[in-house]
Amino acid sequence: MKRIINLFSNKYFLSASIFLAWMLFFDRNDLMSQYDYRTELKKLQEEKDFYTKETELVKKTLSELTTDQTKLEKFAREKYLMKKENEDVYVIIPEKEIEK
């Protein structure tokens, strides 16, 4: 018991304990803040990966559209409902999309 009292009366132990408690709980960069920063970083990394993949997909599609005339026509027909002069276009909407 006397040893514990001597330990808490030691100024170096006391100052180190106060400093440690301050850094763990009261500082601007405490444990909870660090956890929040890590989760936000993980979320941002996932978003970065998603947008990188989307960018690559768009670049690939753009490359295909600029080099292949048949793919360009198919894209224009599907996306913008364009047609040739002697064609008729029928738009089929699934029932699930009508309900929304």
All heavy atoms as an XYZ file, in Angstrom:
864
protein
N       0.824     -1.196      0.000
C       0.000      0.000      0.000
C       0.867      1.258      0.000
O       0.558      2.222     -0.691
C      -0.909     -0.060      1.222
C      -1.860      1.063      1.300
S      -3.105      0.794      0.039
C      -4.269      1.969      0.494
N       1.931      1.182      0.776
C       2.836      2.331      0.849
C       3.506      2.568     -0.502
O       3.758      3.705     -0.889
C       3.865      2.087      1.938
C       4.797      3.232      2.134
C       5.110      3.388      3.586
C       6.116      4.486      3.748
N       5.590      5.631      4.383
N       3.737      1.470     -1.216
C       4.369      1.573     -2.525
C       3.457      2.320     -3.514
O       3.926      3.106     -4.326
C       4.646      0.173     -3.037
C       5.706      0.116     -4.043
C       6.103     -1.309     -4.259
N       7.488     -1.292     -4.629
C       8.150     -2.307     -5.063
N       7.560     -3.473     -5.136
N       9.386     -2.209     -5.408
N       2.156      2.049     -3.471
C       1.198      2.727     -4.350
C       1.121      4.208     -4.014
O       1.086      5.072     -4.904
C      -0.185      2.054     -4.248
C      -0.106      0.629     -4.788
C      -1.229      2.852     -5.018
C      -1.362     -0.165     -4.592
N       1.121      4.524     -2.741
C       1.091      5.934     -2.329
C       2.360      6.632     -2.788
O       2.310      7.767     -3.271
C       0.903      6.043     -0.798
C      -0.486      5.526     -0.420
C       1.088      7.483     -0.326
C      -0.724      5.432      1.066
N       3.496      5.972     -2.659
C       4.753      6.563     -3.118
C       4.724      6.761     -4.638
O       5.251      7.750     -5.144
C       5.934      5.677     -2.732
C       6.266      5.775     -1.267
O       5.902      6.749     -0.606
N       6.942      4.758     -0.754
N       4.107      5.817     -5.340
C       4.019      5.932     -6.796
C       3.190      7.148     -7.208
O       3.575      7.896     -8.107
C       3.417      4.654     -7.385
C       3.387      4.546     -8.900
C       4.801      4.528     -9.451
C       2.654      3.301     -9.314
N       2.047      7.356     -6.548
C       1.206      8.506     -6.877
C       1.778      9.824     -6.370
O       1.399     10.883     -6.848
C      -0.215      8.311     -6.341
C      -1.031      7.389     -7.190
C      -1.394      6.136     -6.720
C      -1.408      7.759     -8.471
C      -2.132      5.277     -7.506
C      -2.146      6.908     -9.255
C      -2.515      5.656     -8.778
N       2.658      9.776     -5.433
C       3.279     11.023     -4.954
C       4.519     11.374     -5.770
O       5.053     12.475     -5.636
C       3.624     10.910     -3.468
O       4.613      9.908     -3.274
N       4.943     10.470     -6.623
C       6.088     10.740     -7.485
C       5.665     11.750     -8.550
O       4.723     11.536     -9.302
C       6.565      9.434     -8.121
C       7.823      9.607     -8.930
O       8.231     10.709     -9.243
N       8.445      8.491     -9.258
N       6.382     12.857     -8.624
C       5.987     13.930     -9.541
C       6.132     13.518    -11.008
O       5.370     13.960    -11.857
C       6.758     15.203     -9.247
C       8.241     15.101     -9.445
C       8.938     16.397     -9.088
C      10.446     16.210     -9.204
N      11.126     17.425     -8.834
N       7.080     12.665    -11.319
C       7.260     12.228    -12.709
C       6.118     11.305    -13.147
O       5.591     11.429    -14.249
C       8.605     11.530    -12.880
C       9.768     12.448    -12.604
C      10.580     12.240    -11.497
C      10.035     13.516    -13.444
C      11.643     13.081    -11.239
C      11.091     14.365    -13.196
C      11.890     14.142    -12.093
O      12.922     14.979    -11.837
N       5.745     10.376    -12.271
C       4.627      9.489    -12.575
C       3.331     10.271    -12.685
O       2.528     10.038    -13.587
C       4.491      8.394    -11.497
C       3.324      7.504    -11.718
C       3.361      6.518    -12.693
C       2.158      7.660    -10.984
C       2.274      5.688    -12.910
C       1.060      6.843    -11.203
C       1.125      5.856    -12.166
N       3.139     11.206    -11.777
C       1.927     12.017    -11.776
C       1.835     12.875    -13.046
O       0.788     12.930    -13.692
C       1.887     12.893    -10.525
C       0.589     13.603    -10.221
C      -0.529     12.591    -10.062
C       0.733     14.438     -8.971
N       2.932     13.506    -13.422
C       2.902     14.342    -14.629
C       2.741     13.485    -15.886
O       2.027     13.861    -16.827
C       4.154     15.206    -14.720
O       5.302     14.395    -14.803
N       3.357     12.310    -15.921
C       3.199     11.415    -17.072
C       1.760     10.900    -17.159
O       1.194     10.797    -18.254
C       4.179     10.255    -16.981
N       1.146     10.593    -16.026
C      -0.242     10.127    -16.016
C      -1.193     11.211    -16.500
O      -2.106     10.949    -17.287
C      -0.652      9.695    -14.611
O       0.173      8.676    -14.159
N      -0.986     12.432    -16.035
C      -1.830     13.554    -16.465
C      -1.651     13.801    -17.960
O      -2.622     14.000    -18.693
C      -1.526     14.813    -15.629
C      -1.987     14.594    -14.184
C      -2.189     16.038    -16.236
C      -1.562     15.677    -13.235
N      -0.403     13.773    -18.407
C      -0.137     13.983    -19.831
C      -0.797     12.887    -20.680
O      -1.411     13.172    -21.712
C       1.379     14.004    -20.070
C       1.748     14.106    -21.517
C       1.613     15.304    -22.189
C       2.223     13.004    -22.213
C       1.947     15.413    -23.531
C       2.552     13.094    -23.548
C       2.413     14.302    -24.205
N      -0.680     11.643    -20.240
C      -1.274     10.531    -20.969
C      -2.802     10.638    -21.013
O      -3.420     10.445    -22.065
C      -0.854      9.207    -20.338
C      -1.278      7.945    -21.068
C      -0.627      7.882    -22.442
C      -0.914      6.728    -20.260
N      -3.412     10.977    -19.877
C      -4.863     11.146    -19.842
C      -5.289     12.294    -20.748
O      -6.298     12.209    -21.456
C      -5.325     11.392    -18.402
N      -4.535     13.372    -20.739
C      -4.860     14.515    -21.594
C      -4.791     14.121    -23.074
O      -5.689     14.454    -23.854
C      -3.911     15.672    -21.301
C      -4.213     16.865    -22.130
C      -3.655     17.211    -23.320
C      -5.195     17.854    -21.853
N      -4.211     18.348    -23.799
C      -5.173     18.781    -22.919
C      -6.089     18.057    -20.813
C      -6.003     19.874    -22.961
C      -6.905     19.164    -20.865
C      -6.858     20.052    -21.935
N      -3.741     13.409    -23.430
C      -3.567     13.040    -24.838
C      -4.603     12.010    -25.288
O      -5.015     12.016    -26.446
C      -2.158     12.476    -25.074
C      -1.061     13.499    -24.895
S      -1.253     14.960    -25.919
C      -0.879     14.318    -27.502
N      -5.034     11.126    -24.400
C      -5.987     10.091    -24.788
C      -7.433     10.577    -24.825
O      -8.229     10.084    -25.621
C      -5.881      8.891    -23.847
C      -4.610      8.062    -23.982
C      -4.599      6.966    -22.932
C      -4.472      7.466    -25.363
N      -7.796     11.524    -23.967
C      -9.205     11.873    -23.838
C      -9.546     13.331    -24.137
O     -10.635     13.615    -24.616
C      -9.697     11.536    -22.421
C      -9.536     10.092    -22.076
C      -8.607      9.688    -21.141
C     -10.295      9.127    -22.710
C      -8.452      8.357    -20.827
C     -10.149      7.786    -22.407
C      -9.220      7.406    -21.458
N      -8.662     14.268    -23.863
C      -9.040     15.675    -23.937
C      -8.408     16.440    -25.089
O      -8.845     17.532    -25.418
C      -8.682     16.392    -22.623
C      -9.321     15.762    -21.431
C      -8.563     15.137    -20.468
C     -10.699     15.791    -21.286
C      -9.159     14.555    -19.361
C     -11.304     15.205    -20.187
C     -10.527     14.592    -19.225
N      -7.409     15.905    -25.701
C      -6.718     16.604    -26.782
C      -7.569     16.612    -28.045
O      -8.526     15.853    -28.188
C      -5.377     15.907    -27.063
C      -4.480     16.738    -27.960
O      -4.390     17.950    -27.732
O      -3.884     16.156    -28.881
N      -7.232     17.493    -28.952
C      -7.965     17.578    -30.213
C      -7.822     16.288    -31.022
O      -8.713     15.899    -31.766
C      -7.434     18.756    -31.024
C      -8.270     19.063    -32.250
C      -7.687     20.198    -33.003
N      -6.559     19.650    -33.763
C      -6.108     20.160    -34.878
N      -6.619     21.246    -35.337
N      -5.114     19.604    -35.513
N      -6.717     15.606    -30.891
C      -6.466     14.345    -31.603
C      -6.591     13.150    -30.661
O      -5.748     12.264    -30.657
C      -5.074     14.367    -32.229
C      -4.965     15.426    -33.285
O      -5.892     15.627    -34.048
N      -3.853     16.131    -33.329
N      -7.680     13.098    -29.913
C      -7.871     11.999    -28.969
C      -8.234     10.710    -29.704
O      -8.291     10.669    -30.930
C      -8.921     12.359    -27.919
C     -10.280     12.628    -28.551
O     -10.354     12.737    -29.779
O     -11.263     12.727    -27.795
N      -8.489      9.658    -28.954
C      -8.747      8.349    -29.553
C      -9.994      8.335    -30.432
O      -9.996      7.756    -31.516
C      -8.881      7.291    -28.463
C      -7.588      6.903    -27.746
C      -7.888      5.904    -26.646
C      -6.605      6.320    -28.723
N     -11.057      8.965    -29.978
C     -12.292      8.978    -30.774
C     -12.101      9.746    -32.090
O     -12.610      9.341    -33.130
C     -13.438      9.591    -29.966
C     -13.919      8.694    -28.840
S     -14.436      7.065    -29.410
C     -15.882      7.480    -30.333
N     -11.381     10.838    -32.020
C     -11.116     11.597    -33.248
C     -10.295     10.772    -34.225
O     -10.560     10.774    -35.431
C     -10.372     12.890    -32.933
O     -11.152     13.720    -32.117
N      -9.304     10.062    -33.710
C      -8.483      9.219    -34.573
C      -9.317      8.111    -35.217
O      -9.141      7.809    -36.396
C      -7.330      8.600    -33.771
C      -6.295      9.603    -33.341
C      -5.619     10.268    -34.522
O      -5.342      9.642    -35.547
N      -5.355     11.552    -34.397
N     -10.238      7.540    -34.464
C     -11.130      6.506    -35.016
C     -12.015      7.100    -36.114
O     -12.185      6.499    -37.176
C     -11.988      5.903    -33.900
C     -12.983      4.893    -34.405
C     -12.570      3.627    -34.793
C     -14.328      5.209    -34.506
C     -13.469      2.691    -35.267
C     -15.242      4.285    -34.981
C     -14.808      3.037    -35.362
O     -15.704      2.129    -35.839
N     -12.563      8.285    -35.858
C     -13.390      8.942    -36.872
C     -12.590      9.254    -38.125
O     -13.080      9.090    -39.249
C     -13.996     10.224    -36.311
C     -15.024      9.956    -35.225
O     -15.545      8.827    -35.176
O     -15.300     10.886    -34.438
N     -11.353      9.710    -37.944
C     -10.503     10.009    -39.096
C     -10.209      8.755    -39.905
O     -10.202      8.783    -41.143
C      -9.179     10.647    -38.649
C      -9.316     12.010    -38.026
C      -8.406     12.443    -37.069
C     -10.341     12.875    -38.375
C      -8.519     13.686    -36.487
C     -10.468     14.119    -37.797
C      -9.551     14.524    -36.853
O      -9.655     15.754    -36.276
N      -9.977      7.643    -39.217
C      -9.694      6.383    -39.920
C     -10.911      5.910    -40.720
O     -10.766      5.470    -41.858
C      -9.290      5.282    -38.932
C      -8.037      5.548    -38.175
C      -6.833      5.194    -38.963
N      -5.662      5.574    -38.163
C      -4.460      5.205    -38.425
N      -4.227      4.451    -39.474
N      -3.468      5.588    -37.675
N     -12.093      5.987    -40.121
C     -13.286      5.546    -40.849
C     -13.568      6.463    -42.034
O     -13.963      5.999    -43.102
C     -14.509      5.486    -39.927
O     -14.694      6.756    -39.299
C     -14.344      4.412    -38.875
N     -13.356      7.751    -41.857
C     -13.559      8.681    -42.973
C     -12.544      8.428    -44.075
O     -12.880      8.472    -45.265
C     -13.453     10.124    -42.476
C     -13.760     11.134    -43.533
C     -13.727     12.564    -43.011
O     -13.646     12.781    -41.793
O     -13.785     13.470    -43.856
N     -11.304      8.147    -43.692
C     -10.276      7.835    -44.678
C     -10.630      6.576    -45.464
O     -10.481      6.530    -46.687
C      -8.919      7.656    -43.989
C      -7.751      7.286    -44.896
C      -7.444      8.418    -45.867
C      -6.541      6.940    -44.061
N     -11.135      5.554    -44.767
C     -11.531      4.324    -45.441
C     -12.668      4.578    -46.422
O     -12.660      4.084    -47.547
C     -11.953      3.288    -44.396
C     -12.277      1.942    -44.971
C     -12.654      0.960    -43.892
C     -13.029     -0.371    -44.495
N     -13.477     -1.322    -43.476
N     -13.644      5.383    -45.999
C     -14.770      5.709    -46.874
C     -14.294      6.477    -48.108
O     -14.714      6.205    -49.238
C     -15.802      6.533    -46.109
C     -17.055      6.844    -46.898
C     -18.008      7.692    -46.102
C     -17.524      9.101    -46.247
N     -18.427     10.132    -45.831
N     -13.388      7.414    -47.907
C     -12.874      8.198    -49.030
C     -12.037      7.341    -49.978
O     -12.081      7.542    -51.203
C     -12.052      9.378    -48.515
C     -12.853     10.477    -47.828
C     -11.911     11.506    -47.217
C     -13.806     11.143    -48.792
N     -11.311      6.368    -49.435
C     -10.549      5.460    -50.290
C     -11.485      4.617    -51.155
O     -11.217      4.392    -52.336
C      -9.666      4.531    -49.433
C      -8.465      5.199    -48.833
C      -7.399      5.520    -49.855
O      -7.448      5.086    -51.003
N      -6.436      6.314    -49.451
N     -12.592      4.163    -50.559
C     -13.573      3.386    -51.328
C     -14.198      4.235    -52.423
O     -14.394      3.768    -53.552
C     -14.648      2.836    -50.399
C     -14.160      1.743    -49.488
C     -15.185      1.321    -48.447
O     -16.289      1.922    -48.413
O     -14.890      0.399    -47.675
N     -14.507      5.492    -52.112
C     -15.054      6.387    -53.133
C     -14.042      6.629    -54.239
O     -14.391      6.665    -55.424
C     -15.457      7.722    -52.510
C     -16.721      7.668    -51.711
C     -17.120      9.034    -51.174
O     -16.639     10.061    -51.701
O     -17.901      9.074    -50.213
N     -12.780      6.795    -53.861
C     -11.722      7.013    -54.856
C     -11.621      5.814    -55.786
O     -11.524      5.979    -57.009
C     -10.385      7.245    -54.154
C      -9.239      7.416    -55.105
C      -7.931      7.484    -54.363
C      -6.785      7.414    -55.348
N      -5.518      7.119    -54.700
N     -11.653      4.604    -55.210
C     -11.589      3.389    -56.030
C     -12.785      3.302    -56.970
O     -12.640      2.957    -58.150
C     -11.523      2.145    -55.148
C     -10.231      2.069    -54.354
O      -9.243      2.712    -54.758
O     -10.218      1.360    -53.324
N     -13.974      3.624    -56.452
C     -15.177      3.584    -57.277
C     -15.065      4.556    -58.449
O     -15.325      4.188    -59.601
C     -16.404      3.927    -56.431
C     -17.655      4.112    -57.227
C     -18.322      3.023    -57.749
C     -18.157      5.383    -57.482
C     -19.473      3.186    -58.497
C     -19.307      5.555    -58.226
C     -19.965      4.459    -58.736
N     -14.665      5.788    -58.169
C     -14.584      6.779    -59.238
C     -13.439      6.484    -60.200
O     -13.531      6.801    -61.395
C     -14.455      8.186    -58.658
C     -15.746      8.674    -58.058
C     -15.834      9.055    -56.727
C     -16.911      8.733    -58.818
C     -17.029      9.485    -56.177
C     -18.102      9.158    -58.287
C     -18.154      9.534    -56.962
O     -19.340      9.950    -56.429
N     -12.385      5.866    -59.729
C     -11.303      5.466    -60.628
C     -11.796      4.407    -61.614
O     -11.532      4.494    -62.816
C     -10.112      4.927    -59.822
O      -9.678      5.923    -58.902
C      -8.965      4.556    -60.738
N     -12.548      3.438    -61.100
C     -13.106      2.396    -61.979
C     -14.102      2.996    -62.961
O     -14.115      2.641    -64.145
C     -13.782      1.306    -61.155
C     -12.822      0.445    -60.386
C     -13.547     -0.559    -59.528
C     -12.580     -1.338    -58.656
N     -13.278     -2.233    -57.727
N     -14.940      3.911    -62.493
C     -15.909      4.554    -63.379
C     -15.203      5.367    -64.461
O     -15.621      5.379    -65.610
C     -16.852      5.446    -62.574
C     -17.858      4.692    -61.755
C     -18.820      3.898    -62.604
O     -19.345      4.414    -63.606
O     -19.054      2.723    -62.258
N     -14.136      6.057    -64.095
C     -13.382      6.844    -65.066
C     -12.773      5.946    -66.129
O     -12.815      6.267    -67.324
C     -12.279      7.649    -64.360
O     -12.866      8.471    -63.356
C     -11.520      8.522    -65.339
N     -12.224      4.827    -65.715
C     -11.658      3.886    -66.679
C     -12.731      3.339    -67.617
O     -12.512      3.201    -68.815
C     -10.951      2.741    -65.956
C      -9.699      3.138    -65.229
C      -8.647      3.701    -66.161
O      -8.475      3.172    -67.283
O      -8.016      4.697    -65.770
N     -13.902      3.043    -67.062
C     -15.011      2.539    -67.881
C     -15.454      3.590    -68.899
O     -15.676      3.277    -70.078
C     -16.184      2.140    -66.993
C     -17.410      1.571    -67.695
C     -17.059      0.256    -68.373
C     -18.537      1.389    -66.706
N     -15.549      4.828    -68.480
C     -15.961      5.903    -69.386
C     -14.901      6.129    -70.463
O     -15.237      6.337    -71.637
C     -16.249      7.196    -68.589
C     -16.380      8.380    -69.506
C     -17.495      7.023    -67.749
N     -13.622      6.080    -70.082
C     -12.560      6.233    -71.081
C     -12.604      5.111    -72.110
O     -12.426      5.343    -73.309
C     -11.187      6.248    -70.398
C     -10.873      7.540    -69.700
C      -9.503      7.495    -69.074
C      -9.202      8.768    -68.327
N      -7.878      8.730    -67.670
N     -12.860      3.894    -71.636
C     -12.954      2.753    -72.551
C     -14.137      2.925    -73.492
O     -14.022      2.700    -74.702
C     -13.091      1.465    -71.744
C     -13.182      0.227    -72.589
C     -13.383     -1.000    -71.727
C     -13.652     -2.210    -72.604
N     -14.139     -3.341    -71.830
N     -15.287      3.329    -72.949
C     -16.476      3.538    -73.767
C     -16.246      4.649    -74.784
O     -16.623      4.515    -75.960
C     -17.677      3.890    -72.877
O     -17.842      2.876    -71.898
C     -18.947      4.015    -73.690
N     -15.619      5.723    -74.361
C     -15.318      6.832    -75.274
C     -14.390      6.377    -76.390
O     -14.602      6.721    -77.557
C     -14.698      7.996    -74.510
C     -14.291      9.208    -75.340
C     -15.512      9.851    -75.979
C     -13.538     10.197    -74.486
N     -13.398      5.592    -76.028
C     -12.479      5.084    -77.042
C     -13.214      4.198    -78.052
O     -12.984      4.298    -79.254
C     -11.361      4.294    -76.367
O     -10.549      3.672    -77.322
N     -14.119      3.347    -77.550
C     -14.880      2.486    -78.448
C     -15.809      3.297    -79.342
O     -15.965      3.003    -80.524
C     -15.691      1.472    -77.642
C     -14.863      0.403    -76.993
C     -15.677     -0.516    -76.111
O     -16.883     -0.242    -75.907
O     -15.115     -1.505    -75.630
N     -16.429      4.327    -78.793
C     -17.363      5.134    -79.580
C     -16.654      5.953    -80.651
O     -17.213      6.193    -81.724
C     -18.173      6.056    -78.669
C     -19.192      5.366    -77.757
C     -19.858      6.396    -76.870
C     -20.220      4.607    -78.555
N     -15.453      6.394    -80.364
C     -14.744      7.203    -81.351
C     -14.079      6.359    -82.427
O     -13.756      6.873    -83.495
C     -13.677      8.079    -80.667
O     -12.803      7.247    -79.899
C     -14.319      9.125    -79.791
N     -13.895      5.065    -82.172
C     -13.213      4.237    -83.174
C     -14.153      3.328    -83.954
O     -13.853      2.976    -85.084
C     -12.134      3.359    -82.496
O     -12.737      2.559    -81.494
C     -11.041      4.216    -81.900
N     -15.280      2.950    -83.387
C     -16.164      1.977    -84.032
C     -17.510      2.629    -84.363
O     -18.245      3.040    -83.470
C     -16.369      0.783    -83.095
C     -17.044     -0.382    -83.799
O     -17.255     -0.303    -85.018
O     -17.347     -1.374    -83.115
N     -17.813      2.740    -85.630
C     -19.031      3.404    -86.093
C     -20.294      2.640    -85.680
O     -21.293      3.251    -85.328
C     -18.993      3.564    -87.619
C     -20.111      4.381    -88.191
C     -20.029      5.854    -87.776
O     -18.970      6.368    -87.481
N     -21.171      6.519    -87.757
N     -20.245      1.308    -85.703
C     -21.438      0.540    -85.334
C     -21.772      0.706    -83.855
O     -22.946      0.792    -83.483
C     -21.249     -0.956    -85.650
O     -20.101     -1.442    -84.963
C     -21.089     -1.170    -87.137
N     -20.770      0.777    -83.003
C     -21.021      1.000    -81.575
C     -21.554      2.413    -81.341
O     -22.378      2.618    -80.454
C     -19.764      0.752    -80.764
C     -19.409     -0.712    -80.691
C     -18.363     -0.987    -79.676
C     -18.099     -2.486    -79.685
N     -17.255     -2.906    -78.605
N     -21.076      3.362    -82.125
C     -21.583      4.727    -82.009
C     -23.061      4.783    -82.387
O     -23.864      5.422    -81.691
C     -20.774      5.671    -82.895
C     -21.202      7.129    -82.894
C     -21.045      7.721    -81.495
C     -20.387      7.916    -83.898
N     -23.439      4.104    -83.455
C     -24.853      4.057    -83.849
C     -25.691      3.368    -82.779
O     -26.783      3.833    -82.441
C     -25.006      3.326    -85.185
C     -24.550      4.125    -86.369
C     -24.731      3.366    -87.671
O     -25.393      2.303    -87.667
O     -24.217      3.834    -88.689
N     -25.210      2.269    -82.241
C     -25.944      1.550    -81.196
C     -26.127      2.435    -79.966
O     -27.218      2.491    -79.390
C     -25.191      0.277    -80.824
C     -25.884     -0.529    -79.751
C     -25.079     -1.763    -79.393
C     -25.763     -2.484    -78.241
N     -24.960     -3.527    -77.666
N     -25.093      3.135    -79.580
C     -25.166      4.031    -78.422
C     -26.175      5.152    -78.666
O     -26.985      5.478    -77.795
C     -23.776      4.622    -78.136
C     -23.740      5.569    -76.983
C     -23.737      5.095    -75.686
C     -23.714      6.940    -77.187
C     -23.695      5.961    -74.610
C     -23.681      7.817    -76.124
C     -23.673      7.325    -74.831
N     -26.151      5.733    -79.850
C     -27.082      6.821    -80.168
C     -28.518      6.318    -80.185
O     -29.426      7.018    -79.728
C     -26.716      7.435    -81.514
N     -28.746      5.127    -80.681
C     -30.100      4.566    -80.711
C     -30.609      4.282    -79.300
O     -31.748      4.584    -78.974
C     -30.131      3.272    -81.524
C     -29.956      3.487    -82.988
C     -29.756      2.130    -83.652
N     -29.197      2.297    -84.963
C     -29.880      2.123    -86.082
N     -31.138      1.794    -86.035
N     -29.312      2.288    -87.249
N     -29.767      3.680    -78.456
C     -30.215      3.310    -77.111
C     -30.312      4.512    -76.176
O     -31.271      4.632    -75.426
C     -29.252      2.276    -76.519
C     -29.311      0.942    -77.209
C     -28.272     -0.030    -76.681
O     -27.453      0.365    -75.821
O     -28.273     -1.186    -77.140
N     -29.340      5.361    -76.219
C     -29.278      6.452    -75.240
C     -30.148      7.643    -75.642
O     -30.835      8.223    -74.807
C     -27.812      6.889    -75.087
C     -27.556      7.907    -74.032
C     -27.500      7.267    -72.686
C     -27.019      8.312    -71.696
N     -27.029      7.824    -70.361
N     -30.105      8.017    -76.890
C     -30.791      9.232    -77.333
C     -31.977      8.967    -78.256
O     -32.539      9.904    -78.816
C     -29.790     10.158    -78.020
C     -28.701     10.604    -77.071
C     -27.409     10.125    -77.189
C     -28.986     11.488    -76.042
C     -26.419     10.525    -76.318
C     -28.008     11.891    -75.160
C     -26.729     11.402    -75.307
O     -25.752     11.805    -74.426
N     -32.332      7.685    -78.435
C     -33.472      7.285    -79.252
C     -33.408      7.844    -80.671
O     -34.418      8.227    -81.256
C     -34.789      7.697    -78.572
C     -35.003      7.169    -77.150
C     -36.284      7.745    -76.574
C     -35.028      5.656    -77.134
N     -32.227      7.902    -81.214
C     -32.059      8.357    -82.591
C     -32.372      7.202    -83.543
O     -32.288      6.043    -83.169
C     -30.631      8.852    -82.815
C     -30.303     10.091    -82.045
S     -28.643     10.611    -82.434
C     -28.633     12.194    -81.679
N     -32.726      7.557    -84.783
C     -33.073      6.522    -85.744
C     -32.695      6.995    -87.136
O     -32.465      8.171    -87.384
C     -34.563      6.210    -85.684
C     -35.436      7.388    -86.054
C     -36.887      7.005    -86.012
C     -37.685      8.187    -86.524
N     -38.642      7.820    -87.508
N     -32.671      6.034    -88.040
C     -32.443      6.368    -89.437
C     -33.775      6.770    -90.044
O     -34.840      6.602    -89.455
C     -31.853      5.164    -90.175
C     -30.443      4.843    -89.736
C     -29.884      3.703    -90.552
C     -28.469      3.383    -90.098
N     -27.900      2.248    -90.825
N     -33.748      7.292    -91.260
C     -34.962      7.812    -91.884
C     -36.016      6.736    -92.125
O     -37.196      6.990    -92.013
C     -34.599      8.479    -93.212
C     -33.638      9.626    -93.032
C     -34.204     10.905    -93.562
O     -35.264     10.869    -94.188
O     -33.584     11.933    -93.334
N     -35.617      5.530    -92.441
C     -36.585      4.499    -92.784
C     -36.871      3.534    -91.624
O     -37.338      2.445    -91.833
C     -36.088      3.705    -93.996
C     -34.748      3.065    -93.737
O     -34.134      3.283    -92.706
N     -34.295      2.276    -94.684
N     -36.610      3.954    -90.381
C     -36.816      3.080    -89.236
C     -37.901      3.626    -88.307
O     -38.180      4.820    -88.289
C     -35.533      2.972    -88.398
C     -34.405      2.238    -89.072
C     -33.182      2.164    -88.183
O     -32.990      3.020    -87.308
O     -32.409      1.215    -88.376
N     -38.484      2.729    -87.545
C     -39.409      3.104    -86.483
C     -38.779      2.677    -85.152
O     -38.188      1.614    -85.055
C     -40.763      2.397    -86.631
C     -41.519      2.892    -87.846
O     -41.368      4.084    -88.177
O     -42.247      2.076    -88.447
N     -38.939      3.518    -84.137
C     -38.359      3.225    -82.827
C     -39.486      2.918    -81.856
O     -40.447      3.675    -81.739
C     -37.529      4.419    -82.309
C     -37.016      4.153    -80.905
C     -36.371      4.706    -83.238
N     -39.369      1.808    -81.172
C     -40.327      1.423    -80.140
C     -39.597      1.388    -78.798
O     -38.588      0.713    -78.649
C     -40.925      0.044    -80.437
C     -41.706      0.005    -81.727
C     -41.139     -0.528    -82.885
C     -42.982      0.508    -81.785
C     -41.852     -0.559    -84.080
C     -43.714      0.481    -82.956
C     -43.131     -0.053    -84.098
O     -43.840     -0.082    -85.268
N     -40.131      2.105    -77.839
C     -39.540      2.135    -76.502
C     -40.340      1.208    -75.615
O     -41.550      1.377    -75.439
C     -39.543      3.570    -75.932
C     -38.950      3.581    -74.545
C     -38.797      4.514    -76.853
N     -39.678      0.237    -75.032
C     -40.324     -0.721    -74.146
C     -39.868     -0.425    -72.721
O     -38.677     -0.482    -72.415
C     -39.963     -2.169    -74.530
C     -40.404     -2.426    -75.966
C     -40.574     -3.145    -73.553
C     -39.952     -3.735    -76.526
N     -40.821     -0.093    -71.864
C     -40.513      0.226    -70.473
C     -40.997     -0.933    -69.611
O     -42.173     -1.275    -69.649
C     -41.202      1.530    -70.042
C     -40.761      2.671    -70.940
C     -40.897      1.836    -68.590
C     -41.494      3.958    -70.693
N     -40.116     -1.532    -68.813
C     -40.542     -2.627    -67.936
C     -41.548     -2.124    -66.889
O     -41.553     -0.948    -66.510
C     -39.259     -3.078    -67.261
C     -38.160     -2.563    -68.115
C     -38.678     -1.336    -68.792
N     -42.407     -3.000    -66.409
C     -43.453     -2.629    -65.469
C     -42.881     -2.130    -64.151
O     -43.482     -1.285    -63.486
C     -44.394     -3.819    -65.216
C     -45.250     -4.155    -66.406
C     -46.214     -5.297    -66.097
O     -46.460     -5.562    -64.913
O     -46.684     -5.896    -67.052
N     -41.769     -2.632    -63.733
C     -41.160     -2.205    -62.475
C     -40.804     -0.722    -62.493
O     -40.947     -0.041    -61.495
C     -39.909     -3.035    -62.169
C     -40.215     -4.470    -61.851
C     -38.952     -5.223    -61.559
C     -39.259     -6.688    -61.264
N     -38.047     -7.472    -61.017
N     -40.347     -0.227    -63.625
C     -39.988      1.191    -63.725
C     -41.247      2.079    -63.765
O     -41.210      3.210    -63.360
C     -39.126      1.428    -64.949
C     -37.739      0.825    -64.824
C     -36.881      1.135    -66.033
O     -37.257      1.999    -66.832
O     -35.826      0.501    -66.167
N     -42.337      1.568    -64.274
C     -43.577      2.341    -64.330
C     -44.100      2.574    -62.925
O     -44.600      3.660    -62.600
C     -44.623      1.614    -65.198
C     -44.159      1.573    -66.658
C     -45.966      2.303    -65.106
C     -45.044      0.745    -67.572
N     -44.006      1.573    -62.054
C     -44.506      1.695    -60.693
C     -43.762      2.748    -59.893
O     -44.299      3.378    -59.005
C     -44.433      0.346    -59.992
C     -45.364     -0.682    -60.584
C     -45.147     -2.058    -59.985
O     -44.317     -2.184    -59.058
O     -45.806     -3.003    -60.439
N     -42.507      2.952    -60.157
C     -41.697      3.923    -59.415
C     -42.103      5.293    -59.859
O     -42.341      6.220    -59.387
C     -40.221      3.713    -59.680
C     -39.714      2.429    -59.098
C     -38.264      2.258    -59.388
C     -37.747      0.933    -58.855
N     -36.369      0.704    -59.124
